[in-house]
Amino acid sequence: MNWTPETLARARDSHHEAGHAVAVVARGGTLVQSSLAPAQWSGEPAVHGATEHQTADENRAFVTFTGPWAEARWLLENEIYGHADLAQALAYVWRHHDSGDRIFYVNHVNQFSEHDLHGEFALTYRPWEEAWITELTPLWPAVCEVAGWLTDGQTVTHEMVEGAISRAFS
């Protein structure tokens, strides 16, 4: 596919927000809504995504991680930027995503888990992420379905994500 800056931004952010939305529902939280809106940063076309949810504190690091994970997996599968593997694509997303997820992630990991990032953020896998990736892998079809709705301009609800998760396991 020939990606324009606009279509690339929309595809990346739709998968990113879909990852958050699916993680919320999969971990028993309540998704209020997830949506995309056009934005402009530094003169470049961009998309601003928002996923509103209610999630237990112990699941916030997981939910935060899942947005960058989904974006990285999409980049890798579509051979965008030529990453060799998921670790490399994920490191790229953490470095280049201005959503604040990195700050939220560090704070949630430090507060609600046995892990402590000591204020540092290595751009490689953290050990607990391997278990999360194993948990998330079967949910990838649901992430892609939700991303499609977001790309099409739909506002995604809890019930829509529940259906997508159910279909991913059927």
Buried (B, 14 or more C-beta within 10 A) or exposed (E): EEEEEEBBBBBBBBBBBBBBBBBBBBBEBEBBBBBBEEEEEEEEBBBBBBBEBEBEEEBBBBBBBBBBBBBBBBBBEBEBEEBEEBBBBBBBBBEEBEBEBBEBBBBBBBEBBEEEBEEEBEEEBBEBBEEBBEBBEEBBBBBBBBBBBBBEEBEBBBEBBBBBBEEBEE
